Amino acid sequence: MKKIPPKTTGKIRNYVARNPLMGKGGAHVKAKSGERFAGKQKMRREAREWKSSRDISPLVAVASCMFPPILTGC
C-alpha cells in the first residue's frame, strides 16, 4: 500500500476568500424579525377575511325582515 503524501500549503490562490471576515457571508435570507412580522401580517389578514365573511349576522337579517326598510336603511 502506497502512502499518500500530505498536501502542501503552497501559495494561497485567492487570498480574499481566505479572509476571516468573509466567513460571515452566506445565503441571503430574511431576518428572523422579518419572518415574525410576515407571520403577524398573515394572521391579521386571515382574521380580517374571517371577520368580513361573518359580518352579516342572522340577527341583522331577521331585523331587516321585521322592521320597515326605512328604519334599517334598505
DSSP file (Angstrom, degrees, kcal/mol; ACC not computed):
  #  RESIDUE AA STRUCTURE BP1 BP2  ACC     N-H-->O    O-->H-N    N-H-->O    O-->H-N    TCO  KAPPA ALPHA  PHI   PSI    X-CA   Y-CA   Z-CA
    1    1 A M              0   0    0      0, 0.0     2,-0.2     0, 0.0     0, 0.0   0.000 360.0 360.0 360.0 131.3    0.0    0.0    0.0
    2    2 A K        -     0   0    0      1,-0.0     2,-0.4     0, 0.0     0, 0.0  -0.546 360.0-125.0 -83.0 147.3    1.4    3.4   -1.0
    3    3 A K        -     0   0    0     -2,-0.2    -1,-0.0     1,-0.0     0, 0.0  -0.757  19.6-133.3 -88.6 137.6    1.5    6.3    1.4
    4    4 A I        -     0   0    0     -2,-0.4     3,-0.1     1,-0.0    -1,-0.0  -0.803  23.1-126.1 -90.7 124.4   -0.2    9.4    0.2
    5    5 A P        -     0   0    0      0, 0.0     3,-0.1     0, 0.0    -1,-0.0  -0.400  31.7-101.1 -68.6 146.7    2.0   12.5    0.7
    6    6 A P        -     0   0    0      0, 0.0     2,-0.2     0, 0.0     0, 0.0  -0.319  42.0 -99.6 -65.8 150.0    0.4   15.3    2.7
    7    7 A K        -     0   0    0     -3,-0.1     2,-0.2     1,-0.1     3,-0.0  -0.463  37.3-125.8 -69.3 139.6   -0.9   18.2    0.7
    8    8 A T        -     0   0    0     -2,-0.2    -1,-0.1     1,-0.1     0, 0.0  -0.606   6.6-134.0 -85.6 148.2    1.5   21.2    0.7
    9    9 A T        +     0   0    0     -2,-0.2    -1,-0.1     1,-0.1    -2,-0.0   0.934  48.5 160.1 -68.5 -45.4    0.2   24.5    1.8
   10   10 A G        -     0   0    0      2,-0.1     2,-0.3    -3,-0.0    -1,-0.1  -0.010  51.0 -21.7  58.7-163.7    1.8   26.3   -1.2
   11   11 A K        -     0   0    0      1,-0.1     2,-0.5     2,-0.0     0, 0.0  -0.617  66.6-120.9 -82.4 135.2    0.7   29.7   -2.4
   12   12 A I        -     0   0    0     -2,-0.3     3,-0.3     1,-0.2    -2,-0.1  -0.656  23.0-162.1 -75.9 122.7   -2.8   30.8   -1.5
   13   13 A R  S    S+     0   0    0     -2,-0.5     2,-0.7     1,-0.3    -1,-0.2   0.939  80.0  29.4 -76.2 -47.5   -4.6   31.4   -4.7
   14   14 A N     >  +     0   0    0      1,-0.2     4,-0.8     2,-0.1     3,-0.3  -0.821  64.4 174.8-117.3  92.0   -7.5   33.6   -3.6
   15   15 A Y  T  4 S+     0   0    0     -2,-0.7     4,-0.3    -3,-0.3    -1,-0.2   0.738  77.1  61.5 -71.3 -21.9   -6.3   35.5   -0.5
   16   16 A V  T >4 S+     0   0    0      1,-0.2     3,-1.2     2,-0.2    -1,-0.2   0.900 101.9  51.1 -70.0 -40.0   -9.6   37.5   -0.4
   17   17 A A  T 34 S+     0   0    0     -3,-0.3    -1,-0.2     1,-0.3    -2,-0.2   0.743 104.5  58.5 -69.7 -22.1  -11.7   34.3    0.2
   18   18 A R  T 3< S+     0   0    0     -4,-0.8    -1,-0.3     4,-0.0    -2,-0.2   0.545  77.5 117.3 -84.1  -6.7   -9.4   33.2    3.0
   19   19 A N    X   -     0   0    0     -3,-1.2     3,-1.3    -4,-0.3     4,-0.4  -0.403  68.9-134.6 -62.4 131.6  -10.1   36.4    4.9
   20   20 A P  G >  S+     0   0    0      0, 0.0     3,-1.3     0, 0.0     4,-0.2   0.816 103.3  61.6 -60.2 -30.1  -11.8   35.6    8.3
   21   21 A L  G >  S+     0   0    0      1,-0.3     3,-1.4     2,-0.2     4,-0.2   0.772  92.7  65.3 -67.1 -23.9  -14.4   38.3    7.7
   22   22 A M  G X  S+     0   0    0     -3,-1.3     3,-1.2     1,-0.3    -1,-0.3   0.680  85.0  73.6 -72.3 -16.0  -15.6   36.6    4.6
   23   23 A G  G <  S+     0   0    0     -3,-1.3    -1,-0.3    -4,-0.4    -2,-0.2   0.671  84.3  67.9 -69.3 -15.6  -16.8   33.7    6.8
   24   24 A K  G <  S+     0   0    0     -3,-1.4    -1,-0.2    -4,-0.2    -2,-0.2   0.657  85.3  91.5 -77.4 -14.6  -19.6   35.9    7.9
   25   25 A G    <   +     0   0    0     -3,-1.2     2,-0.3    -4,-0.2    -3,-0.0  -0.043  46.8 130.2 -71.8 179.1  -21.2   35.8    4.5
   26   26 A G        -     0   0    0      3,-0.0    -2,-0.0     0, 0.0     2,-0.0  -0.979  56.7 -21.8 163.2-167.5  -23.7   33.3    3.3
   27   27 A A        -     0   0    0     -2,-0.3     2,-0.7     1,-0.1     0, 0.0  -0.355  66.3-111.1 -66.4 145.0  -27.0   33.0    1.5
   28   28 A H        +     0   0    0     -2,-0.0     2,-0.3    -3,-0.0    -1,-0.1  -0.704  51.8 161.8 -81.3 114.6  -29.3   36.0    1.6
   29   29 A V        -     0   0    0     -2,-0.7     2,-0.1    -3,-0.0    -3,-0.0  -0.884  43.4 -90.7-129.2 161.1  -32.2   35.1    3.9
   30   30 A K        -     0   0    0     -2,-0.3     2,-0.0     1,-0.1     5,-0.0  -0.404  47.1-107.2 -68.5 147.5  -34.8   37.2    5.7
   31   31 A A     >  -     0   0    0      1,-0.1     4,-1.9    -2,-0.1     5,-0.2  -0.342  27.9-112.4 -69.2 157.9  -34.0   38.2    9.2
   32   32 A K  H  > S+     0   0    0      1,-0.2     4,-2.3     2,-0.2     5,-0.2   0.869 119.0  55.1 -61.6 -36.0  -35.9   36.5   12.0
   33   33 A S  H  > S+     0   0    0      1,-0.2     4,-2.5     2,-0.2    -1,-0.2   0.883 106.4  51.5 -65.7 -36.1  -37.7   39.7   12.8
   34   34 A G  H  > S+     0   0    0      2,-0.2     4,-2.3     1,-0.2    -1,-0.2   0.882 108.9  50.4 -65.9 -38.0  -38.9   39.9    9.2
   35   35 A E  H  X S+     0   0    0     -4,-1.9     4,-2.0     2,-0.2    -2,-0.2   0.903 111.1  48.7 -66.3 -40.5  -40.2   36.4    9.4
   36   36 A R  H  X S+     0   0    0     -4,-2.3     4,-2.2     2,-0.2    -2,-0.2   0.931 112.0  49.0 -64.2 -43.9  -42.1   37.1   12.6
   37   37 A F  H  X S+     0   0    0     -4,-2.5     4,-2.5     1,-0.2    -2,-0.2   0.895 109.4  52.0 -63.5 -40.2  -43.6   40.3   11.1
   38   38 A A  H  X S+     0   0    0     -4,-2.3     4,-2.3     1,-0.2    -1,-0.2   0.886 109.1  51.1 -63.2 -38.1  -44.6   38.4    8.0
   39   39 A G  H  X S+     0   0    0     -4,-2.0     4,-2.2     2,-0.2    -2,-0.2   0.899 110.1  49.0 -64.6 -40.6  -46.3   35.8   10.2
   40   40 A K  H  X S+     0   0    0     -4,-2.2     4,-2.5     2,-0.2    -2,-0.2   0.911 110.8  50.5 -65.1 -42.2  -48.2   38.6   12.1
   41   41 A Q  H  X S+     0   0    0     -4,-2.5     4,-2.5     1,-0.2    -2,-0.2   0.917 110.5  49.4 -61.4 -42.8  -49.3   40.2    8.8
   42   42 A K  H  X S+     0   0    0     -4,-2.3     4,-2.3     1,-0.2    -1,-0.2   0.909 111.4  48.9 -63.4 -42.5  -50.6   36.9    7.5
   43   43 A M  H  X S+     0   0    0     -4,-2.2     4,-2.2     2,-0.2    -1,-0.2   0.917 112.6  47.8 -64.1 -43.1  -52.5   36.2   10.8
   44   44 A R  H  X S+     0   0    0     -4,-2.5     4,-2.5     2,-0.2    -2,-0.2   0.898 111.0  51.4 -65.2 -40.0  -54.1   39.7   10.7
   45   45 A R  H  X S+     0   0    0     -4,-2.5     4,-2.4     1,-0.2    -2,-0.2   0.929 111.3  47.2 -62.0 -45.1  -55.0   39.3    7.0
   46   46 A E  H  X S+     0   0    0     -4,-2.3     4,-2.4     1,-0.2    -1,-0.2   0.874 111.2  51.6 -65.0 -36.6  -56.7   36.0    7.7
   47   47 A A  H  X S+     0   0    0     -4,-2.2     4,-2.7     2,-0.2    -1,-0.2   0.906 109.8  49.7 -66.4 -40.6  -58.6   37.5   10.7
   48   48 A R  H  X S+     0   0    0     -4,-2.5     4,-2.6     2,-0.2    -2,-0.2   0.924 112.4  47.4 -62.0 -44.4  -59.8   40.4    8.6
   49   49 A E  H  X S+     0   0    0     -4,-2.4     4,-1.6     2,-0.2    -2,-0.2   0.898 113.1  48.6 -64.4 -40.0  -61.1   38.0    5.9
   50   50 A W  H  X S+     0   0    0     -4,-2.4     4,-0.8     2,-0.2    -2,-0.2   0.922 113.1  47.4 -65.1 -43.7  -62.7   35.8    8.5
   51   51 A K  H >< S+     0   0    0     -4,-2.7     3,-0.8     1,-0.2     4,-0.2   0.906 110.5  51.4 -66.4 -40.9  -64.4   38.7   10.2
   52   52 A S  H >< S+     0   0    0     -4,-2.6     3,-0.8     1,-0.3     4,-0.3   0.830 107.0  54.1 -67.0 -29.4  -65.6   40.2    6.9
   53   53 A S  H 3< S+     0   0    0     -4,-1.6    -1,-0.3     1,-0.2    -2,-0.2   0.700 113.4  43.2 -75.5 -16.9  -67.2   36.9    5.9
   54   54 A R  T << S+     0   0    0     -3,-0.8    -1,-0.2    -4,-0.8    -2,-0.2   0.243  81.2 105.1-110.2  12.0  -69.1   36.8    9.2
   55   55 A D    <   +     0   0    0     -3,-0.8     2,-1.1    -4,-0.2    -1,-0.1   0.871  66.6  70.4 -63.2 -38.4  -70.2   40.5    9.2
   56   56 A I  S    S-     0   0    0     -4,-0.3    -1,-0.1    -3,-0.2    -4,-0.0  -0.685  75.4-169.1 -84.8 102.4  -73.8   39.7    8.3
   57   57 A S     >  -     0   0    0     -2,-1.1     4,-1.6     1,-0.1     3,-0.4  -0.494  33.9-112.9 -88.3 160.9  -75.2   38.0   11.3
   58   58 A P  H  > S+     0   0    0      0, 0.0     4,-2.3     0, 0.0     5,-0.2   0.823 115.3  60.8 -61.8 -30.6  -78.6   36.2   11.5
   59   59 A L  H  > S+     0   0    0      1,-0.2     4,-2.6     2,-0.2     5,-0.2   0.891 102.9  49.9 -65.7 -38.1  -79.9   38.9   13.8
   60   60 A V  H  > S+     0   0    0     -3,-0.4     4,-2.0     2,-0.2    -1,-0.2   0.901 110.5  50.4 -65.8 -40.0  -79.4   41.6   11.2
   61   61 A A  H  X S+     0   0    0     -4,-1.6     4,-0.9     2,-0.2    -2,-0.2   0.904 112.9  45.7 -64.7 -41.0  -81.2   39.5    8.6
   62   62 A V  H  X S+     0   0    0     -4,-2.3     4,-2.0     1,-0.2     3,-0.4   0.903 111.5  52.6 -68.8 -40.8  -84.1   38.9   10.9
   63   63 A A  H  X S+     0   0    0     -4,-2.6     4,-2.5     1,-0.2    -2,-0.2   0.864 104.8  55.2 -64.5 -35.7  -84.3   42.6   11.9
   64   64 A S  H  < S+     0   0    0     -4,-2.0    -1,-0.2     1,-0.2    -2,-0.2   0.802 111.4  45.0 -68.6 -26.1  -84.4   43.7    8.3
   65   65 A C  H  < S+     0   0    0     -4,-0.9    -2,-0.2    -3,-0.4    -1,-0.2   0.825 115.9  45.8 -82.3 -33.0  -87.4   41.5    7.8
   66   66 A M  H  < S+     0   0    0     -4,-2.0    -2,-0.2    -5,-0.1    -3,-0.2   0.884 109.4  54.5 -79.5 -39.8  -89.2   42.6   10.9
   67   67 A F  S  < S-     0   0    0     -4,-2.5     5,-0.0    -5,-0.2     0, 0.0  -0.613  95.8 -95.5 -98.2 156.0  -88.8   46.3   10.7
   68   68 A P    >>  -     0   0    0      0, 0.0     4,-1.3     0, 0.0     3,-1.0  -0.296  36.8-111.4 -65.5 154.7  -89.7   48.5    7.8
   69   69 A P  H 3>>S+     0   0    0      0, 0.0     5,-1.2     0, 0.0     4,-1.2   0.717 113.2  67.9 -61.3 -20.6  -87.0   49.3    5.3
   70   70 A I  H 345S+     0   0    0      1,-0.2     3,-0.1     2,-0.2    -3,-0.0   0.914 103.4  42.9 -66.3 -41.5  -86.9   53.0    6.4
   71   71 A L  H <45S+     0   0    0     -3,-1.0    -1,-0.2     1,-0.2    -7,-0.1   0.852 117.0  45.6 -74.7 -34.0  -85.5   52.1    9.8
   72   72 A T  H  <5S-     0   0    0     -4,-1.3    -1,-0.2    -8,-0.1    -2,-0.2   0.608 108.9-119.1 -87.1 -10.5  -83.0   49.6    8.6
   73   73 A G  T  <5       0   0    0     -4,-1.2    -3,-0.2    -5,-0.2    -2,-0.1   0.632 360.0 360.0  85.6  13.7  -81.7   51.8    5.8
   74   74 A C      <       0   0    0     -5,-1.2    -4,-0.2    -6,-0.1    -3,-0.0   0.437 360.0 360.0 -90.5 360.0  -82.7   49.4    2.9
